[in-house]
Amino acid sequence: QKESMDSDIVIIGGGPGGYVAAIEGAKQGAKVILIEKEELGGTCLNRGCIPTKALVRSSEVYELVKNSAEYGVFNSSSSYDFSKIIARKNDIVNELVGGIDYLLSKNNVTVLKGSGEILDKNTVFVKEKNKEITINTNNIIIATGSKAFVPPIKGAASKNIVTSKEMLNLSELPQKIIIVGGGVIGMEFAFICNALDTDVSVVEFAEDILVALDEDVRTEIREIAIEKGIKIYTSSKVEEIIDTEEGQSIVVFDKNGTKGYITGDKVLMSVGRVPFYGDIDLEKLGIDLNEKGRGIKVNSKMQTTVDNIYAIGDVTNIIQLAHVASHQGIIAIENILGKDVEANYEVVPSAIFTSPEIASVGIHEKAAMEQGISVKTGKFPFGANGKALTQGERRGFVKIITEEATGVILGGSIIGPHATDLIHEVAVAIQNKLTAEQLINTIHAHPTTAEAVHEALLATTPKGAIHF
Ligand code: FAD
């Protein structure tokens, strides 16, 4: 059965980039068609942000139950059922996918389930079940996301190798896991598995885990990870994976010329993600890749080298975060609908769901120094914050960077309880060029972990913090 449709905007890919763009476009009155070949919500909702955080929560609850005596609560037997943890995660994902479906239909977005193919700059083709649909459209947004990168090392075909996608659907956790790559995804899984009693080794090529973080934060999380029993091998290049007759795998790595070997039941490859072009023939369409050849090239309006075709989210490989994909989606829609707006990445908070959590925004102390900016640094430990103590979460700190001459807030890093929520006060301040003084003059409720932010702000001034 053949059908044809007309639209203002066709969006290919229903992740946080694509579905947010679709809703925004429809809200502004455009006729929008969203094409998704798998599940609405994309990687983020089905295989990324949300399912990992469901697992983080289960692992935290289990850890809390194991250590409940500290709170005067006794629990004679603590155990977990991984299949129930996965089932809970699936329920949350399904609820949210259903929610997106509802929102799209409420906003009159037409959703087509199939693989979108761009025939030319005004024609998109999709096969939905046994219907062949040709869409005539004024604009196209490519939001096809990314996929895990598995490096072509010897033994990479081992059946024990998994990516984050498979990790989220294991029937049980392995006794021993080796995580190759100590970035955000790798370290989140390291803390989840460790809390759930799996023996964890992380092998990282760089000189440290989570290299993009502020140095103090990195040191803190590394120390906490090691205290919890996570083994970390840095400056270590994985060379080969050898399967044993007993069904395990040996990861062979080179650390400054010396070989190391770790044996485990599963090997999680978390060395990065590469753009996924959704089988769209970019070359034929005249859509260029960026300078590195990884990711669709876009200008600040999210326009590709073909003027009515836009690209947003992980496929552009600018910053691989869900909230950046959504921001870019809105920017693309605004430009398509006649406004003149540019994507701005100066104030993008990043959140890492290790235990404790980590968040940062703006510039780090070292980067400021490298850029020749004279800064003041204020630091306040959660160990001196009443709320954190009542929560039993005394590790970590808030660190704020201000411009020395003006007191304008330039950056913040938080490691500790609710870090990923607390960071937004700092983000709003940076976005609006607020000074430390302005935030200090805002009364912070007591007792809250937000008081640690207040105190770190005070610590950037000559007066210093009150409680430390
Ligand atoms: P995606 O979410 O990847 O969506 C792309 C969609 O396009 C997919 O649904 C795909 O099926 C569809 N598609 C592809 N080709 C076609 C085609 N031809 N036709 C139709 N449909 C097509 N980010 C955060 O901000 N916070 C986190 O805590 C976080 N945790 C993560 C944890 C993990 C384990 C992973 C893997 C990622 C995590 N991310 C996190 C990153 C986040 O998931 C991505 O940045 C985000 O999903 C990118 O959104 P997107 O819309 O660009 O692409």
Boltz pocket constraint, residues with backbone or C-beta under 6 A from the ligand:
constraints:
  - pocket:
      binder: B
      contacts: [[A, 12], [A, 13], [A, 14], [A, 15], [A, 16], [A, 17], [A, 18], [A, 35], [A, 36], [A, 37], [A, 38], [A, 39], [A, 40], [A, 41], [A, 42], [A, 43], [A, 44], [A, 45], [A, 47], [A, 48], [A, 49], [A, 50], [A, 52], [A, 114], [A, 115], [A, 116], [A, 117], [A, 143], [A, 144], [A, 145], [A, 146], [A, 164], [A, 185], [A, 276], [A, 277], [A, 278], [A, 279], [A, 280], [A, 312], [A, 313], [A, 314], [A, 315], [A, 319], [A, 320], [A, 321], [A, 322], [A, 323], [A, 325], [A, 351]]
      max_distance: 6.0
